[in-house]
Amino acid sequence: MTDQAERYDRIAEGYARWWAPVIAPSARAVLDRFDGALDGRPVRLLDVGSGTGTVSLAALQRWPEAQVDAIDASREMVLATQAGAAQHPGAAGRFRAVTAFADALPFPDDRFDVVLAVTVLYTIVDDTGALSELARVLAPGGVVVFLEPAFDALRREHDVTVHGQRRYRRDALSARVRDAGLTVRRATYAYSFLAPPAAFLGAWERLRAPADARGPAAALASDVDRRTLDRAFAPLAQAERRYLARRDVPFGTTVIVVATAP
């Protein structure tokens, strides 16, 4: 197994263990507020950067008649998604996972009613091109949800591991979404409870020697290897979702932007 394949296997394992169970309910909660925009029609959903497919498969439960396409640039992630779909009742004929890139989507114009982009733009060099592609495949009146890492000050070794190009501020990401021709409906930060430990970890990592001085193994550091806060994530995320149902969050490790196509 190559170093990169091993790295993605580790990321996939960690994503399935704690990050996806936290992020999937948040994506569902956001979409619940925009069901009316779909006018009761059968949902065609695209999950971009699907990881291990937890969010995609949750969408099948959310909309029993939905047609779901999941794409990821990592073949290892797509294989994990396909394995999960094979165990998921009702996925046959309604679910497809393929290797593809967000800035070159293999779909026709106006194809999807819902597009989910979770930690996607931040890994792409040409995020403007990716935004244009996501807007292109979104049907008129459709909803797109972006969840992207926030604040450059929170950048850590994990960002290097997953090829993170940049982090976003809420207003800047909202402006870029508007420039792609979409209408921003909501913009907020999320995962405020992760900001203090993330800031601490970032400061601690910067105090250490540069990664190249510590050898290649250290450069592969990833949040998936940090298990000490696993049990705290889910209840804290649940409490924050209740708050987000009423108002926006002023800071956090993630920025969420919800937009619709004209």
N, C-alpha and C positions, 0 to 999 in steps of 0.2 A: 504494500500500500504506500502511495506517495505521501510526503509530508502534508501537502495540501488536502489530499483526500482524508487523511487522518484528522486534520484540523476541522474539516467540515463535518466529519462524523461526530466529533466532540461537540461542535456547535449545535448540530441537529439534536443530539441527545439532551443537551441543556435546554434548548428551545422547547422540546417536547415536555421536559420535566417541570419547568416553572414559568418561562416567559410566555409561551402560547396560552396556557390556562389563565394567565392574567390578562393578556391582550385580547383574546377572543371575546370575553364578555363585554369588554369596553367597546370593541367594534360593533357588537350586536346592539349595545345600548345606544350608541350614536345612530345607527341605522334605524332603530325603532322610531326615532323622532321624524324620520323622513319617509315613512311608508306611504304617506298620502301622495307624495310626488310620483309614485309608481302607478297610481290609478288602478290598482287591483290586477294589473296585467301580470302574466307569468314572468318571473325574474330571470334575466340572463346576467350572471355575475362573473366578473373577472377578478381573481386574486393574484396580484402582481407581487413577485417576491414572496411566494407562498410558504417558503420554509418547509416544515414537515407537514403542512396541510391542515393543521388544527383549525385555523380560521375558515378555510374553504369547507371543510367537512361540517363545521358548525353551521355554515350557511345552508347546507342541505337540510338540516333540522329546522332552521328558521323559516325557510320557504320550501315546503315539501314538493312543490312542482318546479323548483328552480333548475336551470341548466347552469352548471358551474365549470368554469375553466380556471385552472391554476397553472401559473408559470413561475419558473425560477431559473436563474442563470447557472445554478449549481446542479449538476447531474445527480450528485449524492442526495441533495434535498428532494429532487423530483422522485427518485427511487423510494425515499422514505415516505413521501406523500402517496405514491401508488400503492405501497404496502399497507398504509393506513386505510386507503379507500377500499382495498380488497376485503377488509374486515368490517367495513361500514355498511349497515343495511340500507338499501335504497340507492347506493351510489352507482350501481350498474346502469349504464345508458344515460346518466345525468351528470357524470363527473369525468373530466379529462385533465390530466396533468402532463405537461410537456416542458422541455428545456427551451427557454426563449429569453430574449432580452427586452427590457422595458423601453429602450429607445429604438427598437425595431420590432414592433409587435406583429405577429403573423395573423392578423385579423382584419376584416374589412371595416370601413367607416361605419359609425353608428351601430355597433354590434351589441353593446352591453347597456343594461339598465343600471347596474351598480358596479363600480370599480373600487377595489380596496388596494391601497398601496401602503404597506406596512414596512417601514425602514428600507425604502427602495431608493428614493431620490438621492439620499445621502451617500449611497455607494456608487453612483453613476457620475462619470466625469462630465458628460453633457446632460446635466439635469434639465436644461431648457428643452432639449430635444425630446427627453423622456416625457416631460409635461405636455408637449405638443402631441406626442403619440397617445397619451392617455386621454387627452381631450378629443382626439380624432375618433377613437373607438367608442366613446361614450355617446349613447343615443340622446336625442333631444329630450330634456326633462329628466335625464338620468342623474344619479348621485355618485360623486366620487369622494372617498375618505382617505386623507393622507395622515399617517402617523409617522413622524420623523424625529430623530434625536435632536435635542435642543441645546443651544448655548455652546459655543466653541470653548468656553472656559471649563466645560465638563469633559472635554476630550481626554481619552485615556488609551492605554495599550490595547484595550479591547477594540477600539475604533481602527487601529492599525490591523489587527487580526482579521477583521471583517471587511477590510478595504474601504473604510469610511473616508469620504472625500471632504466632507464639511458637516457642520451642524447648523441648525436654522433658528432664527428668532421668529416669533409669531407674525409680526408685521411684514417681515421680509418674505416669508413663505407665502403669506396671503397675497402680497403684491405679485409674486411670480405666478401664482395660480390665476390671478386676474389677467395677467399678460398673456396667458395661454387661451384666453377667451371664455373662461368659466366664471360663474358668479359665486362668490364666497358667501356661504350662509352662516357659518360659525367658525370661530378660530379661538382656541384656548390651549393652555398648557395642561399637562397631565403628569401623573406619577410624581407629585410634589414630595411624597415621602421618600423617594429615592434620591432626591437632590442632595441632602446633607451627606449620606455615605458616598455618593458619586464624587462630590467635591473633595471629600477627605481622601478617597482613593486616588483621585487625580493629583492632588498635592503630594501625596506619599510617593507616587510613581515618579513625579518630576524631581523629587529629592534624591532618588536613586540614580545610579550610573545609567547612561544611555543604553538602550536595548542592544545595540550592536557591540557594546563592550561586555555584555553579560552572556553573549552567545545566542545562537538561533533558537534554542529551546525557550529562553526567556521571552523572546520576541513574539512567541505564539500565545502569550498570556491572554486569557479570555474570561469574561464574566461567568461563563458556564462552569468554570472550575471553582467558583466561590459559592459555597453551599450554606454558609452560616446564617443567611437571612431568608432562606427558602420559605420557612414556615410563616414568616411575618408578611411576605408579599401579598398573598391572597386576601387576608382580612383587611389589610390597609388599602388595597385596591378597591375592595368592595365598599369601604367607607367613603373613599374618594368618589366613586361612581355615584353614590347617593348625593354628594355635594354637586357634582357636575350636572346632575339632572336639574338643578335649580339655578346654577350660576357658573361662570367661568373660573378657572384657577389661574392665579397671576404668575406662577412659576412652576417649573417641573423639569424632568429630564426629557420629556417628549412634548412636541407641539402637534396638536390635532387641527386640521383644517378640513371642513366639509364644504363642498361646492357642488353646484348643479350646472348642467349644460343648458344653453338657451334653446 
